[in-house]
């Protein structure tokens, strides 16, 4: 895109201010800004106008959804695992690591996966996850294609780290990096913000944007060529994630459900986790802050919480269904956030309160756009060790203790 084309596009969108300082920029800065303008999705501005007029759409009718329980899984483990291993050996299963975040809340200015969680020896978050996946590789006798989603901020560091660490023993031919799509931030009047004179203020497009980002990176053809029919997505901040778990894969395939979700029984009614449920008869996730007191305290006749099973961001999706969802266009959510920006005088402003709006795709919509979802219960102490904070709940400290309980040398 040249500057004339950029100007025409922006004038049509009412965003001509983005070129205000264009003539002051160097050649590289101009190219970066023109690339950003070229990538701008005009439909997001229509989404924002609708949001300002109507707000977020109301939730549908929410109802509890049970789960394939630990005892159910124990009784059928051999059958489930056999089916899962067959699918893995046939190359039908891939894994997607969502690793675009930084370790800021841990006091670490590098990609979160590079954080050293070891005590007496180096042990990185990425290493923990690769070790878990290697257990499946050894059991199946076959490598699983691993797709690692990075962000603009951490892509280079992540790639270099994996090379430096020799992929922690994983076959690099089965590791594929791609960058998450970015979306612009807008002011309350709908004007797109600049974070620098030559750069639009952008942020990653949400945890539901991973498949569209894969597609834009040209990986759909690769999935088809390799015969990958299912993708297991998981987050970087849980060091006990069991990835491409044969039992989970097999149970989902044999269930006939369109997707699967690993869940844990809530530790207490007030636990701050999203809960797998039904919304208007199809699977969905209700966030803890959306739950009424009645939903939080409701119990089944056997005493179990009605809304009992919390998600841990470990899902199994069919590639064909993901393609269908992407082509149908997922809902775009508008969220109010603090966004640093430059004002009309070119001065950097760092707000103390939410001042702008971001656009996000959410994985909960991917679930809700499926006809059915297998809710698959896992053992909390074996599969759930979030690393969200430096100390306290869901922290480096608590994750280290859980790793020790699972026999991991720190």
Secondary structure, DSSP 8 states (H G I E B T S, - for coil): --HHHHHHHHHHHT-GGGGTTGGGS-HHHHHHHHHHHHH--THHHHHHHHHHHH-S-----EEE---B-HHHHHHHHHHHHHHHHHHHHTT-EEEEEE---B-GGGT--SBGGG-B--SSS--BHHHHHHHHHHHHHHHHTS---EEEEE-TTTHHHHHHHHHHTGGGGS-GGGEEEEE--EEE-EETTS-B-EEETTEE-EEE--TT-HHHHHHHTT-HHHHHHHT--EEEEEETTBTT--TT-HHHHHHHHHHT-SEEEEEEE-SSTT----EEEEETTEEEEE-GGG--HHHHH-B-TTS-BSS-EEEEEEEEEEHHHHHHHHHH----EEEEE---EE-TTS-EE--SS--EEEEE--HHHHHHTSS-EEEEE--HHHH--B--BSSSTTBHHHHHHHHHHTT---
